[in-house]
Amino acid sequence: MTRAVLSLGSNVGDREAHLRHALEVLHPWTTSISGTYATAPWGGVAQDDFLNLVVAVDDPAAGPRDWLDRARQAERARGRDRSPAAVRWGPRTLDVDVLTVESDGAAVTSTDPELLLPHPRLAERAFVLVPWAEIEPDTVVPGGGRIADLLAALPAAERDGVVATGRVA
């Protein structure tokens, strides 16, 4: 069995519709979905706030690349620009990141620049850890620790900047 945790975010247009679309793409494999959270943009580019959530998925036939392909499919369907001209950490209709993947209960690691596993900056991002802790606080990130502990290690101001808005699913 292959299990993955994905982070979804949107800050352009109908943010909830973009997130709902991604959840529809992932629906056949979804095991849990966090609530939705409003967060300030990360990365220093002036833009609107994001809506973020985390989803856990299982598919016995999928590998890590399949999760990336599904994520990219959802992004493309919502007009996501991943061209070299796109602004890094800029506004996005839909952003789907593969955070972690497990295969038969063992963590998968990858140094492929297109699919780094576990996601290299997840421990720095309250907008990932807050919704993830809602659904899986005891999950252990390889080389990082428990989600609840990673979240607790962030400054309170960062944690407090992730504001629950309800659910889009």
N, C-alpha and C positions, 0 to 999 in steps of 0.2 A: 504494500500500500504506500502511496505517495501522498504526503500531507504538506500543505503549504499555508503560509500566512501572508496576506497581501494587504498593502496600505492603499487606500483610494482617496484621492483629493481632487477638488475642482474649485476654481475661482473666476471662471469666465462664463457669462451667460446664465442659463438656468442650471445652477450648480446641482440642485437636487435631482433634476432630470438626468444629468450626466452621471451622477452616482448611481441612480436607479438603473440606468442602462448597463453599467458595469456589473451590477449585482444580477441583472437578468442574464448576462453572458455567463456569469459564474454560478448561477443558480443550480445547475445539475450536480455540482460538487460541493456546495456550501454546507458547512456544519454549524457555523455560528457567525453572527454579525454584531458588531458593536453598535452603540448609538452613534449619532453624528455630532461632531464638535466643530465649532467655529474657531479658527486660529489665524493669527497674524501670519503674513508670508514669511518664509525663511529664505535667507540667501542674499538679502540686501538690495533686491530689485523692488522699486516702488510699484505696488499693485494692490488689488482688492484682497480682502480676507478670503481664506479657504474654508471650505467645508471638508472635513476628513472623517474617515471611519476605517476600521480594520475588519477583514473577513478571513475566516479560517475555512479551508477547503480540503477535500479528500478525493482522490481518484486513483484506484489501483492500477490503471493503465498509463498514467501520466508520469513524465519525468520533469526535471527542473526546466528544461527548455520549453516543454508544453505549457507550463504556467506562464513563462515569459511570452510565448506566442499568444496565449489567451488574453493576457494583459494588453499587449500591443494591438490585438484585434479590437478590443473594446475602445482603446484610445483612438485608433484610426476612425472607427465608426462615429466618434464624436468630434472629429476634426483636429485632433492633436497634431501639432507640428513638431516633429523630431528631426527636422532637417538641420544641417550645420548652421543655417541662418537663424534658427530659433535662439532666443535669449536663454542662457543657462539660468535655471531657477526663476524663470520668468512666468508670466501668466499662462495658465493651462485650462483648457476645457475639461480635460480629464488626465489625471496622472495615476498610474497604477504601478506600484513597486512590489516586487517579490522580496519579502523580508527574510523568510527562512523556508527551507524545504527539508522534509524528513522522508527517508525511504526505508520501509520496513523497520521503523522506529529509530533509525540512526540519522543523525544530522548530516545533511549534504553540505559540503563546502565547495566553493568554486572561485577561481581566480580569473575566470573569463571576464574581460573588461565589460562585456555586454550583460553579464549576469553574475555579479559578485555576491557570494553567499557565505555567511549571512550578510545582509545589506550592511555595508561598512559604516554608515552613519546613524543607524537606528537608535543606538544608545544615547545619541545627542539630541534626539527629537521628541519633545513632549507630545507633539501632534500625532506621533506614532505610538508612543508608550502609554499615553492616557487611555485611548480607546482599546488598545491591546490588553492593558491591565484589567479593563472592564470584563473582558471575556476569558482571559487566560493569565491571571496574575502569576501563576506558578510555573509557566513555561520557562525553560532555560535556553538562552541564546548561547550557542557554542562560542567559547572564548569571552563571553560577556557577563553571564549570570542570569538570575531570575528577573523577569519583566518587572515585578513589583519592586525589586531592589534597584534596578536600573532607573526606574521612575523616581524612587525616593532619593536617589543620588543627584537628581537635577535640581537646580535652584528653584525655590518656591515660586518665584515670579514667572518662571517658564511654565511650571505646572499649572499655575493659576491663570495663565494666558490661554488655556485650552478650555473652552466653555461649551458645556453640553447644550445641544439645540433640539434634541429629540431623536427621531428615527426617520430615515427615508425609505426603509424597506417595509 
